[in-house]
Amino acid sequence: VFCYRITLHNQGEDTVKLMGREWKILDGNGQIASTVPKHSPGVIGQHPELRPGECFEYHSGCDVHTREGTMKGSFQMRVVNSASSTEENGIEFDAVVAPFALIPA
């Protein structure tokens, strides 16, 4: 089992809410060890709302049966308070998470 920590930092001008997530977890051989389908609700039972400049951090884990692995995915976000136009409220977008290594501590 691997533990990981994710920090989301809102670097934009709008207040956004995390609606869902998607993960692809690969083992050390590049084979899919597990997936979390797109739009799986929230993270650790939460749907954090982030104002500009705010951060949200959470810890979780995944099971990979090799010594190392890789994770990649995205968070589905929704604009809840646009700084520029109320027409942008409700717009959803993917915040892509670049692949990162799962390595023994």
Secondary structure, DSSP 8 states (H G I E B T S, - for coil): -EEEEEEEE--SSSEEEEEEEEEEEEETTS-EEEEEEEEEESBTTB--EE-TT-EEEEEEEE--SSS-EEEEEEEEEEEEE-SS-GGGTT-EEEEEEEEEEE---
